[in-house]
Amino acid sequence: MSGISKELLEQTLREKLEAEYVEVVDTSGGCGQSYDVIIVSKVFEGKSVLQKHRLVNETCKSEIAQLHAFSQKSYTPAQWEAQKQKQTS
């Protein structure tokens, strides 16, 4: 298995989850087998952390199946703004 590209994963997340912000970090040293992602989307509104993770996992099942490791942080736009505020203060 060769993994998938950072660009493909980012594009898939943006399109399938209508994400307004996606950050994909390759944590595998460039072989495309392990990623940490941040996803900001309105589709997460009203969902628990577990529900968000399940939605991402289900939506991107075929892409995630090609990876060794996939770590996600999923935020609504309001949660993302709050997160950025915490980081700057």
Summary of the structure (lengths in Angstrom):
residues: 89
radius of gyration: 13.0
end to end distance: 42.5
largest distance: 42.5
contacts: 231
relative contact order: 0.21
helix: 47%
strand: 26%
